[in-house]
């Protein structure tokens, strides 16, 4: 390997870096609505949202400059069957910060400016997310050479953005004056809900099949199993938020049915998310015992868990049950711990320099039972 290649790898930033923005921003979005403690966390949530916003700006600038100066890097990342899956992270980072703008923006700028910022980020994130949800799977189907045991949590990344758009879109609907436009956006959000949900169910089935037949795919990718919680928790969040806003913009009996879906859909999915979290925890502990190395995939412990916090909060609001209230608080505590671990690992990795070094050729990780 030449020195020039080493220098190039040492300064390379991939789309997976935007997962740190997602993992940070979701803390702010989850904090303010947290049952029992949300009012006390508003100030901290504002600070965290500002940090996430700054991180997003820095990431966008770095990635834009890198793309202009060294376009071969993004081309290589786009053609990599693993790294390309993480192009779903930038739109989700934008959407996460958009949600924070709705919740916190009016504290540091005019309400009109905050909502405008949210709209800009939501539209950009939604369009980019829909493009990603189509292009990346299409490339996977027609271009990338992958093994039969290649399915991993990262395959969910390009198809989850529309679900995040649905949840944040529900928050924007009350800020539209025209009732017809409100209803149009509501149904558009439900359509995006369906895009992500059905795609995610297919991919989760493939991940289960791979685990059953071949085992895990190596220690560094074990954390991506937690990404499964992302579409699950986000769909519960979206169902709850859309159900609540439907009561304001749609007539009965449709509005009542949409609101009831928050519970009829949310509780069973919450049960499966809880079940999967136990399996993922056991596999993660197993990998840690076998000295699982730190990688940016550890940020998969944050955003997916954060969506479970917001989803559980929605269930607490719709059911009024203390069980869901305390479950949200416990999950939020876990989210904070996961963020601290991922942040410390990232800082150490930056100092050492190894987490910004990406291989120039795609690697095929072989799944094998008995590995991490």
N, C-alpha and C positions, 0 to 999 in steps of 0.2 A: 504494500500500500504506500503510495507516495505521500510526501509531506503535504502537498496541496489538498489531497483527498482527506487527510487527517484534519486539516484546518477546516475544510468544508463541513465535515461531520461534527466537529466540536462546536460549531455555531448554528447547527440546523435545528429549527423549531418545526415540529409537526402539528397537525390539527388536533392531536390528542392533548396538547397543552391547554386547549380551551376547556378541558374537563375541570381544570383547577378553578376557572371562573364559574362554571356551573356549580361545583361543590361549595364554593364560597357564597355565591348569590343565593343558593337555596336556603342557607342558614338564615339570612335576613328575611326571606319570604315566609319561612316557617315560623320564625320567632314572634312576629307581631300578632299572629293569629293563634298562638299556642294557648290551649285552654288553661285557665287559672293564672298563668304567668305572663301572658302576652303583653299586658299593659306595662309590666315592669321591664320588658325586654325591648320596648320600642326604641329607646335611645341607642342601645347596643346594636339593634338591627339596622338603624340608620348608618352607623359607622361601618358596619360590615357591608351594607349595600354600596356605600361610597368606595370602599376598598375593591369590591367586585367590579364596580364601574371602571375604576382606574386600571384594574387588571385587564379588563376587556379592551380598553383603549390601547394599552401597551401591547397586548397580544395582536390586535388588528394592525397596529403600526409595524411591528416586527415582521409579521407574516406578509404584509403588503410589500414592504421594502425588500424582504427576502425573495418574494416572487418576481419583483421587477429586476432586481440585481442578478439573481440566480434562478431563472425560470426552470432550469432543469431539475431543481430540487422538488418543486411542487409537482412537476410532471412525473418524477420517479415515485413520489408519495402516492399520486393518483393511480399509478400502475401497480402499486404494491397491494397484493390481495388482503393484507392485514391492516396496514396503515390507512388505506383508502376508506376503510369502514368508519374511521374516526372523523371523516369530514362532516359527520352529523353533529359533532361537538360545537363548531362555531355558531351555527344557527341556534342551537339550544342555549349557548352562552348569551347570545343577544336577547333571546326570549326571556331568560331568567332575569336579566338586568331590566328588561321592560316591565316585568311584574313588580320589581322593586321600585321602579319609577312611579308606578301607580300608587304603591303603598307608602313610599317615603318621599317622593320627589317634591311634594308641596312644602316640605319642611326646609328645603334649601333653595327653592325657586318658586315662581308663581305656579299656581295649580294648572293654568293653561299651558305653560311651558312644559311642566312635568307630563301632562297627558299627551302633548304633542311628541315629546321625546319617546314616550311609551309606544305611540302609534308608529313612529318611524322605525324603532327597533322591532316592533311586532311585525310590521309589513316586511321588512328586510329579512328577519329571521324566518317568517312563514314562507316567503317565496324561495329563499335559499334552502329551507328545510324540505319543501315539496320537491325541489329539483334534486336534492340529495337522495330523497326517498325513492326517486325513480332511477336516477343515473347510476348510483352505486350498486344497487341490486342488478340492474341491467348489465353493468360491466362484470359483475360476479357471474351472471348467467352466461355471458357471451365471450369474455376475454380472459379472466383470471383462471389459472390452472390451480385447482385446489384438490386436496385429498378427500376421501370419503369421510375421514374423521376430523375435518377442518372446522366444523361448526363450533363457534365459541361466542361468548357474550357480546363481543364487539360487533357481530352481525346485526345486533339490535340498534346500534348507534344511528345508522342512517334512516331508520324507519320510525324512531321515537319522536323526532322534532314536530310532526303534525299533532301529536298528542299534547305536547307542551303548548303549541299554538292554540289548541282548543281550550286549555285551561286558562291561559292568559287572555285569550279572546273573550272568554266569559266575563272577565274583569273589565274589559273595555266596552262591552255592550251598553251598560248604563250611561256611558259618555257619548252615545249617539242620540241625536234628537229625533230623527225620523223613525217611526215605528216599523215601517217596512224594511228599512235598512237594519234595524235591530234584529228583526226576525230572520232576515237573510243571513246575517253574520251568525246568529244562533244555529241555524241549520247547517251552515258551512262548517262551524266548529264540530257539530255532531258528525259530519262527513269525514272531517280530518280525524276525529276520534276513531271512526271505523277503519280508516287507512292504517293507522298505527296498531290498533288492537288486533285485527286479523293477521297482519304481517307478523306481529310479535308472537302470536300464538303458534304460528307455523314455525318460526325460528326457535322458540322455546322447546317445541316438540323435537326439533332436530338436535338441540343441545342435549336434551334428555337421552335421545337415542345414542348420541356419541358417548355420553358418560356411561351408559349401560353396556355398550359394545366395546368401547376402546379405553374408557377411563378418562382421566384428566389430560390436559395437553401441556403440562409443564408448570412449574411453580410460578413464574412471572405472569402467567395468564389465568391462574386460579382466581384472582380478584375479579376478573371480568364476569364470573358467575353471578356477582352481585348486581350486574347491570340488568339482570332479569327483573329485579325489583323496580327498575325505572318505569317501564311501561305499565306495570301493575299498579304501583302507587300513584303514578301520574294519571292513570285512567280513573282511579277512585276520586282523585282531586278534581278532574275534569267533570266527571259525572255529577259530583256534588255542586260544583260551581255553576255548571250549566243548568242543573235542576233548579237552583235557587233563582237564577236570573230569568228562567223560563216563566216563573210565576208573575214576573213583571211585564213580559212582552208577548206572551201567548195566552190565548183564551183556554178555558176548561173545555173538555177534559184532558186535552193534550198537555197543558202545563202541569196539571196534577200528576199525570203519568210520568212526565219527565222528572219531576221532583221526587217521585217515588222511586225512580230508577237509581237515585243516589244511594238508597238503602238496599233495594232488591239486587242491584248489581254490585254495589260497593262492598257489602259485608262478605259475600262468598269469595270475591277476589281478594279481599283483605285476609281471609282465612288461608287462601293458597299462598299469598305473599308471606304470611307468618310461617307456613309450612316450608316454603322454599328458603327462607332466611335461616332456618335450622339446618337444612341440608348444606347450604352454602357455608355456614359457620363451621360445621364439622369438617368439610373439605378444606376450608381455610386453615383451621387448626392443624389438620393433618399436614398441610403444606408447610406451615410454620415450623412444625417439629422437624421437618426435613430441610430446614434452613431456606425457606422461600426468599429470594432476593427482592429488594425494593425496586419498584419500577413505577412509571407514571400510571400504570394500571391500578395502583393502590387508591387513586382518586375515585375508583368505582365504588369504594366504601362510602362515599359522601353523597353525591347527588341522588342515586337511587334510594338510599335511606331517607334523604330529605323529602323525596316525593311520598314516601310512606308516612312521614310526619304530617305533611299537608293533607294527605288522603285520610289519615286517621282523625285529623282535626275536623275534616268535613263530616265524617261519620259521627263525631261527637256533637257537632252542631245539629245534624239531622235527627239523631236519636236521643240526644240529651243524656246519654248514659255515662256515668262516671268512669266505667271501665275503659271506654274509648278515650276519655279525657286523660286518664293516667297513662294509658298506652302511648298517647301522643307525647306526653312529657318524657316517658322512659326512652322512646325512640329519639327524641330531640337530644337527650343526654348522650345517647350512643352516637348521634350525628356529630356532636361537638368533639367527642373523643376521637372519632374517625378522622375528622378534619385536622385535628392537632397532629395525629400520627402521619397523615399524608403530607401536611405542610412541613413538618420537621424532616421527613424523608426527602422531600423535594429540595429543601434548602441544603441538606447534606449532599444530595446528588449534584446540585449545581456547583457546590464548592469542589467536589471531587471531579466534576466534569463529565461523568459517564452517562448521565441521563439525557444529554444533548447530542450524544453520538449514536447515529442510526446507521445500520448497514446499508450499503449501496445496492445490494441484491436481495430480493425477497427470500425469506427463509421459510421452510416448511416444517412446522413443529409436529412431531409424531405423538399422537396420544397413545398411552400405554398404561394399563392397570399395574399398580405397584409404584408408579411415579408419583410426583407431587399431585 
